[in-house]
Amino acid sequence: MFKLAEDWGTAGRPYRDAIVDTLIDMMKDNKSIVMLEADLGGASGTLKIQRELPEQFFECGISEANMMGMAAGMSSEGLIPFTHTFGPFASRRCFDQVYLSGAYAHNTINIWGSDPGFTVGANGGTHTTWEDVALMRTIPGSVVVDGADPVQTEWVVREFAKTEGVHYLRTGRKSSYKIYEEGSTFELGKGNVVRQGSDVLIVTAGQLLRDALEAAESLEKQGISTEVIDMFCIKPLDAKLLLSESAGKKAVVTFENHGVIGGLGDACASCLMEAGVSVPFKRHGVTESFGQVGTADWLQAEFKLTAADLEETVKALLA
């Protein structure tokens, strides 16, 4: 069961602290869990694992594809590998290794692709991924998650350790926003209705959940009753929830820190179309763009991924 925090939208603990502390807690009880890092231990915080549990930590250097191959080999020997690198390197650079050595060979690789979309900040275009969800969704049997906050992310990490297969988690590393109350639980393959509404349905995931909730509150004041779904598990998609909550709505908008091609919006559009649902629909994401250098806040505004941008999209669609 989940519950929104009373102070949702305020600053939360860094994602990396939630992930690393959760891994350490699990690794102390389960020596089969191992961490593989691609020369980013300082950025991700996984050097803490190296200090506390050196026999369960493997520094792979700037060799991301090789790291995924190592993880697959460890899985074949009964270990439970978690890997980390920045989102574009975890997905597009390593795609063949994850696809073949991981999924095709029936091995388990738990992948944390950090700093997706605008959260990459000053690292710029080479480190920006608007396509990681699109890529990872195509792998047969994969699970793709966009963590909304540290509470949800911690739950996901624990859940990944229990299940076999290729699992992809995208989150920022540093700043986060509180969304869920401590102790909240979730279910892979199930979305969460975090706000009820009768006119418009917003489907979102990841760090943008805060902005979606803020936009919904603003729209409510303007007489537009707005429902919000946290579709944190993008694959498998909760088709049943999407179809039930789309029924009777005047419009459906997806909102993602990702390109409009192949991401959450495309997943929802396909689901609605195949079910024969006829409703005004809009994918709000990034279109035909590479990344830029800037602060996360500036990039979010530059790529029109703020609450105000979403609000305008909803009103334009209703019009």
Secondary structure as UniProt FT lines:
FT   TURN            6..9
FT   STRAND          11..12
FT   HELIX           15..29
FT   TURN            31..32
FT   STRAND          33..37
FT   HELIX           41..44
FT   HELIX           47..52
FT   HELIX           54..56
FT   STRAND          57..59
FT   HELIX           64..76
FT   TURN            77..78
FT   STRAND          80..86
FT   HELIX           87..90
FT   TURN            91..94
FT   HELIX           95..97
FT   HELIX           98..104
FT   TURN            105..106
FT   STRAND          109..114
FT   HELIX           117..123
FT   HELIX           125..127
FT   HELIX           132..137
FT   TURN            140..141
FT   STRAND          143..146
FT   HELIX           150..160
FT   TURN            161..162
FT   STRAND          166..171
FT   STRAND          176..177
FT   TURN            182..183
FT   TURN            188..189
FT   STRAND          192..195
FT   STRAND          200..204
FT   HELIX           206..208
FT   HELIX           209..221
FT   TURN            222..223
FT   STRAND          226..230
FT   STRAND          233..235
FT   HELIX           239..246
FT   TURN            247..248
FT   STRAND          251..259
FT   HELIX           264..274
FT   TURN            275..276
FT   STRAND          281..286
FT   HELIX           296..302
FT   TURN            303..304
FT   HELIX           307..318
//
